[in-house]
Amino acid sequence: MVVPTRDRADLLPRALGSLLRQEGVEFEVVVVDDGSSDHTRDAVAALGDSRLRYLRQEPAGASAARNRGAGSARGDLLFFLDSDDEARPGWLSALADALAEPGIAIACCGARALEPGGERDLPVRDLGPAFCDYRGSFLAGTFALRRELFAAVGGYQDGLGYSENTELVLRLLPECRRRGLGVASVERPLLTIHREAAVPVTAEQLAHRLAASELLLSRHREALGRDRRLHGKFLATGAVRAARLGDYRRARRLLRAATLADPAEPRHLARLLVAGVPPLGRRIWPRAAPAAGGSSEQLRFGEQPARSEP
């Protein structure tokens, strides 16, 4: 099990405790500290459990931290958990049992999000043609996979701080299809995701998100093109991010592409018309504020997955 973390010493024991209480399967937990400035090392040591291994690296982002942990792991199966979430009882054994079935390379489960407004279930679902028509859930902590498959596709994209699970899965699932491998699903929620109240997004964060959008759209154009609604949604998301950064030329380009990708969605054309009048666009899509200080990488660790992610 791999747990990337940065400056979450107060939350980390909750996540690690939920892992150390798992039963029925032998395991190790690799904690990858991505350049914390707090007492993360001490928080891990205080748990006093030989199944914990602590690694530290210079700040490189969650994707690089997960890759570092996966490369250091000794087992054949990989499980990931974010350091502010919790695995429910049976999480490990249920996913491990699913992966023990012949021909299964990935196992997924549902999750329950605890949000300021209440609880919300995040179920396993049909992912559609862009994801090779598999069924699953690919938020952090809702899937486990064979280590060899993870290595075969190159792991997470280093430096990608947003939509990194979506980008990984757009490589994983075609490889599963090519090899004739299956994805198993455990329908019940086995993960608790803690989500804090939304905070204003800085221009620096928004620029990272726009870069993630454009990487997905460029690298996985063929896959996304098999699902017109999803392709249009990804293009429109990138366009709004560009508009909020004041780049209306880029926003219009992306919205024209969204309109062509999914002409049945009237909001794409409406947004394109708004983007053609920047003063109106600035009223609808306010500019993101400059960063108020601090590490942009640290901020990126706290981002929540987009609703369009698998």
N, C-alpha and C positions, 0 to 999 in steps of 0.2 A: 504494500500500500504506500502511496506517495502523497505527501501533504506539503504543498508549497506554502510559504508564509513570509510575510514581512510586517514587522511592527504590530503584531497581534498577540503579544505575550499574554494579555489578559483574557483573550478568547481561545487561544490555542489549547489550553488544558481541557476545555469542554469538548473540542473536536477529537483530541487524542484519547480522552477518556472513553468516548463513544466507540472508538476503534479497539481499545484495549479490552473492552467488555465483550467483544464479539467471541462467539464460541463455535466449536465444531470443526475449525480449520486451523492448521498451523500457519503463522504469518509473521511478517516483520513490518514495521512502519518506518519509512524513510522520510524524515522531516528535512526539507530543503529550505534553509533560511536565505532569502534573497536580499542580503545586505541590511538586516534589521539594525536599528539604532537603539532598540529597547532591550529588555532582559529576556529575549526569546530563548537563548541558550540555557539560561538558568531555569526557565519555565519547563523546558523539556527534561533537564536533569532532575528537577524536583519530583518528577513522576517516578523515578527510580525503577524503570522497567527495562529489562534486558532486550525486549523486543523492539525498542526504539533505537534508531540510529539518527544522529544529527549531522547534517552537512551544511556548510556555509559557503556561499559564493558572493562575488561582487554583484551589485544590482544589475539584473539583466531581464527582469520581467517573469511573469508566471509561466509562460510557455517554456522558457529556458530552464526554469526551476523544475518543471515537471519532466522535461527531457533529462535533466541531470539525475533526478531521482530514479527514473525508469532505467537509465543506463547503469545505475548503481545497484538496482534491485537484484536479488538472488533467485527469486522464484520465476516460474513460467507464466504466471498470471499477473496482470497489472490492474490495480484498483486506485483511483484517484479520489481525493477528498479535499475540498477547500477548507482553509483553517478556521472559518467562521461558521461552518455547517456541522451537522451531526448525522452519523450513521445510526439508524434505528436497530433494535435487536433483530438479528436474523439477516441483516444486510449482506454480510460477507458470505455466510453459508448458502443463502439463496442464489446469489450470483455465481458462486463457485460451483454449486450443484448444476446450474444451468450450463456452465462452461464444460462440465464433465460429460455432457451428452455428445455423442459422435457427430462430427461435422459442424459443431457450433464454435464460432471464433469470437463472438461478442455477446455479452449478456447485458440487458438493460432492465431498469426498474422504474416505477413511478416515484414521485416525490411530493412532499407537502411544503409549501412556502408559507412562512410566518411573516406577514407584512404588517405595517402600521395599521392598516384598516381591517385586519383579520387574517384568517387562513384561506389558502387556495390550493387545490390539488393540481399537480402538474403530471398528467397521466402519460403513459406510453401511448403512442399514436402512430397511425399510418403516415409515412413521411413523403410519399408521392414519387413521381418519376425522376425528379432531380436527385433523389437519394436511392435510386435503383429499386423503388417500390418496396423497400424494407419497412418493417415496423420497429419502432424503438424510441428511445429518449436519450439525448446526448448533451445534457447539461452536466456540469462538473459534478461527479459523484453518482450519477444515475447510470453509469455504464462501466463495465470491466471488460478486459480483452486479453487475448494471448500476446505475450511479450514479443514473440516472433513477428506477428502481424504488425504490431506497432513499429517495430524496427524496420520492417520491409517497406513501409510507406514513408519513413523518415521522421516519425514522431511529429510533435507540434512544430509549427512554423516559428522559429526563434524571432523575437522582436514583435510578434503580433500580440497586442494587448487587448483586443476586442474581437469577438466572433471567432476566437481561436478553436473552439470545439466544432463549430460549423465547418470551418476550413479543414480541420483534420478529418471529419466524417466524410466530406466530399472526396477525400482520397481513400479512406478506409473501405467504404461500402463498395465502390467499383472493384477494389482488390478482392473483397469477399466474393462478389459476383463472378469475377474472373476465375477464382479458385473453386467455385461451387460451395462456398461456406455459408452457414446460416447465422442469423441473429436471433437469440432467444429473448423472451420478454417475461418478466415477473410483474404482473399487473399492479400489485398492491404497492403503496408508498413505503419505501424502505429508507428514505433519506429526508431529513428535515433541513430546509434551506432558510436561513435567517436573512431577511431583507430589511434594511434600515430605510428610513424616510428618504425620499429623493432629495438630492441637493443640486444646486445649479451646476451645470456642466461648463467647465472653462473652455476657452478657445483652444488651448493646448490639447485637452482631452478630446475635443470635437475633431481636431485635426487628425488625431490618432484613429478615431472612429471612421472618418472619411477615408483614410488610407486603407483601413481594413475593408471597407465597402469596395473600394476600387480594386484591391487585391483579389477579393472573392469574384467580382464581376469579370476581371480579366483572366484569372487563372482557371476559373470554372464556368466559363461562358457556355460551353457545350452542354454541361450537366444542367445548369440553370435554365437553359433554353428549352429543355424538355418539359418545363412547368411554367407556363406563361404567367400565371398569377404570381407565383413566387418570384420569378425573374423581374416582373414589373415592380413588385414590392421592394426588392433589393435595390433596384435602380432608383426608385422614388426615395427610399431611405437615404441613399447617398446624395441625392439632389438636395434634400432638405438640409443635410449636414453642410453641403457646400454653400447653400444660401445663408445659413446662419453664420458662416465664416465670411460672408460678403462676396463670394465668388459666384456671381449670377450667370456668368458665361458657362461655367461648368455645370451649374444647376440646370440651366436650360438644355444643355447637351444630354444630361442624364434623364431629364423628364421627357425629352423627345424620344429617347430610346425606350423609356417606360411605356409611353403611349403606343409605340410600335409593337412592343413586346406583348402588351395586354390592352388592346383597343377597347375591350368591353368594360374596362374600369374607368368610369368618368372622372374620378379624382385626379388621375394622371394629367388629363388635358386641363382641368381646372387649375392644378398647380403650375402647369406650364404657362398658362395665361398670367398667373400671379407673378411668376418669375420674370415675365417679360416687362413688368413694371416694378423695378427695384424699390421705389418708395413704398408701394403697397406691400411688397414682399417683406420689407423691414418691419412693417406693422404686424404681419402675420407670423414671421419667423424672426424673432428678436436676435440680435447679434449675441454670441456667447461672450461672457466676461473674460478679461485677461486673468491668468492665474494669479492668485493672491499670495503666492510663495509656496514653498514646499516642493516635494519631488513629484514630477508627473508620473513616474513609474509607480510610486506608492498609491497615487490616486487611481491608476489603472487597475491595481489589484482589487479595488473595491467595487468595480463596475459589475452590474448585473447583466445576465444574458438578455439579448433582444427577444421580443415575443416571437419573431420569425425564425429563431434558431430551432434546430431539431431536438 
